[in-house]
Amino acid sequence: MAIAGAGPAGVSCAVALVRKDPSLRGRVVLFDRARFPRAKPCGGGLTGHADEAMRALGLELTVPHLASPNATVTFGSLSRAVRLQRPVKVVRREEFDASLVQQARDLGIEVREATPVEGFSVDAGGVSFGAGGRTLSARVLVGADGVGSAVRKHLHHDQRSTPIRLFRLEVPAGRTGWARDTMLYDFTAMADGLRGYLWIFPAPGDRLNVGLMHYPSSRGAALSGADLTALLARHLQRFGVHLDAPARGWPAWGYTPSAPVSAPRLLLCGDAAGIDGLTGEGIAVGMEQGLLCGDQILHALGSGDFGFRGYRRAMRRATVGRELAIDRWLARLLYGGDAWRRWLSLVLCDDRVLDLYAARVCGSLVLADHKRELVMALLRHVFRSGNRRQRLALAGPPDRILSVS
Ligand SMILES: Cc1cc2nc3c(=O)[nH]c(=O)nc-3n(C[C@H](O)[C@H](O)[C@H](O)COP(=O)(O)OP(=O)(O)OC[C@H]3O[C@@H](n4cnc5c(N)ncnc54)[C@H](O)[C@@H]3O)c2cc1C
């Protein structure tokens, strides 16, 4: 079994395989083009879902992390403080990912670093691919090779989609005065055309991880990378955070339930399959998908059928797929259209929906299990949205779409 990419998704898939079938030890190989520790731009937020996936995989959190039990959700002067039922643990990805790779090695999984998987072809007997200047073959190739995944490109052919964009930077916490136990989710920049939110995550080593997520929307403003970095810098100033350098941005694919995630002998997981559209969460998602991927491979080894035709359905039915699907729907509602004020006022002014939002961002519940409650709140909101939108309008800046650059 060959796995391209030794990030959280790839490691999870490999670990799931050898934990569930120890006879696979020595027969699962992780290939990564980088050497660990390698740089990985990320907010580093590990939610309750990540905790659960790690527990299921028998992986330990061995690196420095900072757990925040509180969150502030804001739009302008409207600020709601919430308690997180599962504190979000913020890690440095360089350290976290290297520790996962080490734990995989300790389980007898071979990890070949600085060895990109280059080109592959599938035939009835398996997959042939280039790695380290040689042609190798495997029964299955898993594409856990991140946002630029070669396996994803192969499966998606000419399908076009617009990526989510994420920008982040780390700054010293000392001079800002931002609380060390509080995560910030700030939507104020939506009045400037952002379709997403800005974050401040307290990180280990007296640092703050700051950034923003912008969801692609045909209706929203066409913000350039320069617009988004300017928005981030300007809005962070309200929280006493001044950026010495511009943040850098990266794309990510949002999960789409109808998009292909497998072909005969090929499977996708992690960023290659798609991340959460509402929050930008991808670490827990990658681990949960890695577990699913492992199950698919074990089933194929047992049955001799390597078509993986049921993987997309299995993903949609699993907790991770149901959560990704509801978040995609909510993201389209909140970020995708002109009515964002209506839906944001629901999140900020309805106490129960705010609780559900907080529970989702910290992973203390499965939002998909509360679909009915959410729909009822949406319906109730139709009658109350006038007052709530007025509250939001009074709290926030006027719309300044496209006036940022
Ligand atoms: C700015 C930003 C902030 C984010 N914040 C959060 C957050 O706070 N919480 C959260 O849960 N998620 C967050 N995410 C998402 C999260 O970082 C990703 O979803 C997560 O890293 C996905 O893990 P992965 O294993 O799929 O991919 P990756 O971690 O990207 O790993 C893929 C690996 O594949 C390797 N690779 C690539 N091509 C090849 C090849 N051809 N052959 C072999 N190896 C290859 C790469 O070197 C890499 O090591 C954020 C993302 C960004 C960009």
The ligand as a Gaussian input file, in Angstrom:
#p B3LYP/6-31G(d) Opt

LIG

0 1
 C       -3.775000      29.216000       6.649000
 C       -4.443000      27.925000       7.026000
 C       -4.993000      27.781000       8.294000
 C       -5.604000      26.567000       8.676000
 N       -6.043000      26.424000       9.959000
 C       -6.552000      25.235000      10.377000
 C       -6.891000      25.017000      11.739000
 O       -6.718000      25.885000      12.607000
 N       -7.390000      23.809000      12.092000
 C       -7.566000      22.807000      11.184000
 O       -8.049000      21.729000      11.555000
 N       -7.213000      22.974000       9.889000
 C       -6.689000      24.144000       9.464000
 N       -6.284000      24.302000       8.170000
 C       -6.393000      23.159000       7.246000
 C       -5.270000      22.149000       7.525000
 O       -4.027000      22.788000       7.536000
 C       -5.267000      21.065000       6.446000
 O       -6.594000      20.700000       6.170000
 C       -4.470000      19.828000       6.884000
 O       -3.117000      20.107000       6.904000
 C       -4.738000      18.665000       5.910000
 O       -3.851000      17.597000       6.148000
 P       -3.371000      16.689000       4.933000
 O       -2.589000      15.592000       5.548000
 O       -4.495000      16.375000       4.051000
 O       -2.445000      17.633000       4.053000
 P       -1.047000      18.289000       4.388000
 O       -0.905000      18.533000       5.829000
 O       -0.895000      19.434000       3.450000
 O       -0.014000      17.151000       3.992000
 C        0.176000      16.776000       2.659000
 C        1.579000      16.223000       2.518000
 O        1.733000      15.751000       1.188000
 C        3.060000      16.009000       0.774000
 N        3.067000      15.931000      -0.694000
 C        2.552000      16.806000      -1.580000
 N        2.722000      16.348000      -2.839000
 C        3.329000      15.143000      -2.731000
 C        3.765000      14.163000      -3.662000
 N        3.612000      14.328000      -4.976000
 N        4.348000      13.044000      -3.194000
 C        4.526000      12.860000      -1.850000
 N        4.152000      13.759000      -0.931000
 C        3.554000      14.882000      -1.370000
 C        3.370000      17.362000       1.371000
 O        4.765000      17.552000       1.516000
 C        2.666000      17.265000       2.729000
 O        3.534000      16.827000       3.753000
 C       -5.692000      25.499000       7.747000
 C       -5.162000      25.647000       6.458000
 C       -4.533000      26.839000       6.098000
 C       -3.937000      26.974000       4.719000

